[in-house]
């Protein structure tokens, strides 16, 4: 009998501590729910390098431009989920979490979108229209531009993007895979400055070193094509990056230069 009690005692002891913990949490929650919102503490992830939204933007979204003030209200009356959705109405906000701290403040943590690329359109003379275009994020969604901040991203252009709402379709996904590869590989991130896609999905890359146009073809066999091109750079062009103005890797197992 004593042996059986010795076996059960650790479980009984843990249960007691768990109940005490739950009791303390419950008491703290009841106390906090009676407190009134003292202040709004907005935390935006500026360390990501993005500056799309600031504290004032977030507070306006939370309070419906000041028509629905939060300070002074009981915490139990604040719909945290609704407040999070208000902030997420800004398409350049990727995620938002709202919670209360022990001092009675409402804490708002905002994660901004980090675009991979920016689609730019051009006029007849080839000049970019800075006010036109959109960003493309990791999931292939199109995001609006910001009047306040311009993210440094890969530039993409061409009629391929004009009739799409995102890059989640079959043809769009392959182009998105190419954008992801170029923007996550250190070498290609530095070398490729623009990606041009025609109506049929044929891709051209504009490069930084050598100022070349690279005929890539369809966005398929991405890694083999870029591996082949990198070997060509390292073995043939490393002494003179301007030797060729046009390079084609669209054909299997060969490189054509002009």
Legacy VTK file of the C-alpha trace (Angstrom):
# vtk DataFile Version 3.0
C-alpha trace
ASCII
DATASET POLYDATA
POINTS 258 float
0.000 0.000 0.000
2.787 2.400 0.894
4.559 1.598 -2.340
1.413 2.485 -4.287
1.150 5.807 -2.416
4.812 6.553 -3.136
4.103 6.024 -6.812
1.054 8.328 -6.850
2.589 11.087 -4.725
4.609 12.779 -7.541
1.481 12.953 -9.734
-0.563 14.311 -6.843
2.125 16.909 -6.113
2.237 18.045 -9.755
-1.564 18.303 -9.855
-1.575 20.578 -6.827
1.010 22.899 -8.405
-0.918 22.942 -11.682
-4.147 23.848 -9.892
-2.369 26.640 -8.004
-0.942 27.959 -11.259
-4.346 27.922 -12.949
-5.870 29.644 -9.926
-3.239 32.400 -10.034
-3.719 32.889 -13.769
-7.473 33.074 -13.338
-7.185 35.653 -10.566
-4.779 37.730 -12.654
-7.128 37.587 -15.633
-10.091 38.732 -13.521
-8.023 41.579 -12.107
-6.806 42.677 -15.537
-10.304 42.499 -17.033
-11.477 45.090 -14.503
-8.657 47.481 -15.367
-9.193 50.223 -17.906
-6.939 50.669 -20.908
-4.235 53.076 -19.806
-2.276 53.552 -23.014
-1.542 52.071 -26.449
1.923 50.562 -26.857
2.600 50.104 -30.573
5.581 47.956 -31.597
6.393 47.871 -35.328
9.139 45.565 -36.636
11.399 48.296 -37.999
14.380 45.962 -37.615
13.150 44.250 -40.800
14.171 47.386 -42.695
10.613 48.190 -43.784
8.964 51.557 -43.013
5.503 51.132 -44.524
3.539 51.947 -41.353
4.246 53.921 -38.185
2.635 54.288 -34.769
0.183 56.937 -35.953
-1.029 54.717 -38.816
-1.628 51.818 -36.447
-3.501 53.942 -33.914
-5.757 55.333 -36.648
-6.603 51.831 -37.804
-7.268 50.644 -34.251
-9.599 53.533 -33.437
-11.287 53.964 -36.845
-9.525 57.301 -37.338
-10.251 58.365 -33.758
-14.010 57.722 -33.828
-13.686 54.657 -31.580
-11.177 55.536 -28.810
-9.739 52.669 -26.760
-8.078 54.394 -23.824
-10.292 54.462 -20.741
-12.336 51.406 -21.772
-12.345 48.266 -19.647
-10.028 45.607 -21.015
-12.864 43.081 -20.826
-14.799 45.223 -23.308
-12.008 45.443 -25.900
-12.438 42.903 -28.746
-8.813 41.952 -29.332
-9.532 39.871 -32.446
-11.511 42.690 -34.041
-8.718 45.155 -33.311
-6.178 42.849 -34.965
-8.331 42.648 -38.090
-8.599 46.438 -38.222
-4.823 46.755 -38.399
-4.588 43.988 -41.009
-6.794 46.043 -43.335
-3.570 47.755 -44.322
-2.317 45.412 -47.056
1.291 46.170 -46.137
0.753 44.678 -42.669
1.468 40.947 -42.703
0.436 40.144 -39.139
-0.780 41.844 -35.973
-1.144 40.679 -32.385
-3.014 42.671 -29.733
-2.832 41.858 -26.022
-2.816 43.603 -22.660
0.157 43.869 -20.306
0.272 43.841 -16.507
0.339 47.648 -16.368
-3.043 47.967 -18.050
-1.692 48.986 -21.446
-2.897 47.594 -24.750
0.116 46.237 -26.645
0.013 46.066 -30.439
2.768 44.146 -32.233
2.874 44.715 -35.991
4.763 42.658 -38.565
5.131 44.384 -41.915
5.245 42.759 -45.315
8.731 42.216 -46.776
8.249 42.291 -50.563
10.443 40.176 -52.816
9.895 42.218 -55.957
8.229 45.291 -57.389
6.438 45.344 -60.727
7.057 48.559 -62.656
5.386 49.750 -65.816
6.979 52.071 -68.319
5.932 54.773 -70.757
6.484 54.625 -74.512
9.961 56.105 -74.210
10.906 53.416 -71.692
10.925 55.574 -68.558
9.550 54.047 -65.377
6.359 55.417 -63.933
7.212 55.603 -60.267
3.597 55.952 -59.158
2.457 52.800 -60.959
3.006 49.180 -60.070
2.784 46.906 -57.040
4.885 44.759 -54.754
4.989 40.953 -54.843
5.419 39.094 -51.559
6.688 35.618 -50.677
3.238 34.079 -51.175
2.805 35.620 -54.631
0.218 38.202 -53.555
0.241 41.677 -55.093
0.570 44.506 -52.571
-0.003 48.245 -53.041
2.892 50.681 -53.129
3.466 53.107 -50.271
3.720 56.904 -50.555
5.920 56.941 -47.461
8.498 54.249 -48.158
9.975 52.476 -51.171
11.409 49.030 -50.458
14.602 48.024 -52.220
13.607 44.916 -54.156
14.124 43.128 -57.427
12.371 44.978 -60.257
10.040 42.976 -62.498
8.250 44.216 -65.598
6.466 43.053 -68.724
2.881 42.394 -69.849
2.788 38.976 -68.140
1.841 40.612 -64.821
-0.824 42.994 -66.118
-3.795 40.627 -66.294
-3.082 38.719 -63.087
-4.360 39.256 -59.546
-1.483 37.261 -58.014
1.142 34.651 -58.894
-0.640 31.664 -57.395
-1.808 30.177 -60.699
0.137 27.520 -62.631
2.027 29.973 -64.880
2.418 32.543 -62.143
3.821 30.018 -59.669
6.802 29.184 -61.904
7.657 32.896 -62.245
7.299 33.257 -58.462
9.706 30.335 -57.988
12.254 32.172 -60.168
11.771 35.403 -58.198
12.255 33.509 -54.929
15.419 31.829 -56.186
16.969 35.063 -57.440
16.135 37.018 -54.292
17.328 34.398 -51.809
20.641 33.495 -53.451
23.363 36.026 -52.534
25.102 35.864 -55.925
21.973 36.314 -58.051
20.503 38.864 -55.676
23.518 41.070 -56.412
23.734 40.278 -60.127
20.119 40.401 -61.346
18.603 43.890 -61.236
15.476 43.338 -63.305
13.350 40.473 -64.540
11.232 41.024 -67.679
8.418 38.604 -68.565
6.491 38.744 -71.843
2.880 37.645 -72.418
3.900 34.041 -73.054
5.969 33.813 -69.858
9.366 34.075 -71.570
11.863 35.667 -69.187
14.799 38.010 -69.685
17.203 38.982 -66.927
19.046 42.303 -66.804
22.341 42.068 -64.972
24.411 44.479 -62.887
27.926 43.416 -63.933
28.345 43.542 -67.702
24.937 45.115 -68.268
23.750 42.050 -70.163
20.379 40.779 -71.253
20.065 37.110 -70.414
17.475 35.119 -72.349
16.184 32.709 -69.734
13.191 31.275 -71.586
10.258 29.944 -69.600
10.633 29.926 -65.813
11.472 26.229 -65.643
14.612 24.232 -64.846
15.559 27.288 -62.822
18.477 25.952 -60.794
20.186 24.081 -63.684
19.966 27.155 -65.934
21.370 29.534 -63.345
24.058 27.058 -62.309
25.124 26.766 -65.950
25.161 30.562 -66.297
27.195 31.029 -63.123
29.825 28.521 -64.280
30.013 30.421 -67.584
30.552 33.685 -65.687
33.285 32.220 -63.505
35.160 30.356 -66.237
34.690 32.551 -69.319
33.693 36.087 -68.345
35.484 36.713 -65.073
38.245 38.690 -66.820
35.893 40.789 -68.949
32.283 41.079 -67.837
31.393 43.253 -70.839
32.600 40.730 -73.437
29.011 39.882 -74.467
25.875 42.007 -74.401
23.404 39.151 -74.770
23.495 35.615 -73.372
20.910 32.877 -73.861
20.441 29.870 -71.584
16.949 29.008 -72.818
18.177 26.034 -74.859
19.066 22.816 -73.125
22.762 22.099 -72.512
24.059 25.135 -74.403
24.823 28.819 -73.996
24.499 31.241 -76.922
26.310 34.588 -76.735
26.325 37.758 -78.822
LINES 1 259
258 0 1 2 3 4 5 6 7 8 9 10 11 12 13 14 15 16 17 18 19 20 21 22 23 24 25 26 27 28 29 30 31 32 33 34 35 36 37 38 39 40 41 42 43 44 45 46 47 48 49 50 51 52 53 54 55 56 57 58 59 60 61 62 63 64 65 66 67 68 69 70 71 72 73 74 75 76 77 78 79 80 81 82 83 84 85 86 87 88 89 90 91 92 93 94 95 96 97 98 99 100 101 102 103 104 105 106 107 108 109 110 111 112 113 114 115 116 117 118 119 120 121 122 123 124 125 126 127 128 129 130 131 132 133 134 135 136 137 138 139 140 141 142 143 144 145 146 147 148 149 150 151 152 153 154 155 156 157 158 159 160 161 162 163 164 165 166 167 168 169 170 171 172 173 174 175 176 177 178 179 180 181 182 183 184 185 186 187 188 189 190 191 192 193 194 195 196 197 198 199 200 201 202 203 204 205 206 207 208 209 210 211 212 213 214 215 216 217 218 219 220 221 222 223 224 225 226 227 228 229 230 231 232 233 234 235 236 237 238 239 240 241 242 243 244 245 246 247 248 249 250 251 252 253 254 255 256 257
